[in-house]
């Protein structure tokens, strides 16, 4: 098991084996999935907010849709 320590400011360093497994680089976003008794850390998909309820609806993600719904 890989561990890291939490600082006084609630910060931690993601250990190298975890960064390598997720192919994380500086500036990448990380997504957290909270499940009973654990949290799953994944690399966030670029361009989509992790908590976007419409993130899976790619059929409504065209440039025309973005323009049409921009003012809502």
C-alpha positions as CSV (number, residue, x, y, z in Angstrom):
1,X,0.0,0.0,0.0
2,X,1.2,3.5,-0.9
3,X,0.7,6.3,1.7
4,X,1.3,10.0,2.0
5,X,1.1,12.4,5.0
6,X,-1.4,15.2,5.3
7,X,0.1,18.6,6.3
8,X,-1.3,21.2,8.7
9,X,-2.9,22.9,5.7
10,X,-4.6,19.7,4.5
11,X,-2.2,19.3,1.6
12,X,-0.4,16.1,0.5
13,X,2.0,15.0,-2.2
14,X,0.7,12.4,-4.6
15,X,3.4,9.7,-4.5
16,X,5.4,9.1,-7.7
17,X,4.0,5.6,-8.3
18,X,0.4,7.0,-8.2
19,X,1.3,9.9,-10.5
20,X,3.0,7.5,-12.9
21,X,0.0,5.1,-12.9
22,X,-2.4,8.0,-13.7
23,X,0.1,9.7,-16.1
24,X,-0.3,12.9,-14.1
25,X,1.7,16.0,-15.0
26,X,1.9,19.5,-13.6
27,X,-1.4,21.3,-14.2
28,X,-3.5,18.1,-14.6
29,X,-6.8,18.0,-12.8
30,X,-7.7,15.2,-10.4
31,X,-11.2,13.9,-9.8
32,X,-12.4,12.4,-6.5
33,X,-15.2,9.9,-6.3
34,X,-16.5,9.5,-2.7
35,X,-17.8,6.0,-1.9
36,X,-18.7,4.5,1.5
37,X,-15.5,4.1,3.4
38,X,-13.1,5.2,0.6
39,X,-12.3,7.9,-2.0
40,X,-11.3,7.0,-5.5
41,X,-8.7,9.3,-7.1
42,X,-8.7,9.5,-10.9
43,X,-7.3,11.8,-13.6
44,X,-10.1,14.2,-14.6
45,X,-11.2,14.3,-18.2
46,X,-10.1,17.6,-19.8
47,X,-12.8,20.1,-20.5
48,X,-15.5,18.5,-18.3
49,X,-16.2,19.4,-14.7
50,X,-16.1,16.3,-12.6
51,X,-19.4,17.1,-11.0
52,X,-21.1,18.2,-14.3
53,X,-24.4,16.4,-14.4
54,X,-24.6,16.7,-18.1
55,X,-21.0,15.7,-18.8
56,X,-22.1,12.3,-20.2
57,X,-24.5,13.8,-22.7
58,X,-22.1,14.3,-25.7
59,X,-25.0,14.6,-28.1
60,X,-25.8,18.0,-26.6
61,X,-22.2,19.2,-26.7
62,X,-21.8,20.6,-30.2
63,X,-20.7,24.2,-30.9
64,X,-24.3,25.0,-32.0
65,X,-25.6,23.8,-28.6
66,X,-23.0,25.8,-26.7
67,X,-24.0,28.9,-28.6
68,X,-27.7,28.3,-28.3
69,X,-27.6,27.7,-24.5
70,X,-24.9,30.2,-23.6
71,X,-27.2,32.7,-22.1
72,X,-29.1,30.4,-19.9
